[in-house]
Amino acid sequence: MSHPVVHAEIRSSDPDATRAFFGELFGWTYPTEGAFPGYTFVDTGVPDALYTAISPLQGESDLVTFFVGVDDMAASIASTTRLGGRVVQEPVEVPGVRFALIEDPQGHVVGLAQQL
């Protein structure tokens, strides 16, 4: 399988302020709530654009990241640690997708997303 970038996300300590800022700056709207309170998808006004969301924190600090599609979450996490990286957020399942955050040895955080 190829591993496309499938999703981008802004995790914010104040997601309402983040939505207001980017809404005003770029004209983004937020028509769809996600799987938990405060999580919204972004409508950038561009058909078929990369899925993007703004959410409350899901860890200790604000984060901007993207998610790469994988076929096997467990194998991808095993490879991450074998290559010297670490798991930042253990796999979580929401309807239709399992996701996790990993960090490379230099500290860059990237999401993994597996369609269920």
Buried (B, 14 or more C-beta within 10 A) or exposed (E): EEEEBBBBBBBBEEBEEBBEBBBEEEEBBBEEEBEEEBBBBBBEEEEEEBBBBBBBBBEEEEBEBBBBBBEEBEEBBEEBEEEEBBBBBEBEEEEEBBBBBBBEEEEEBBBBBBEE
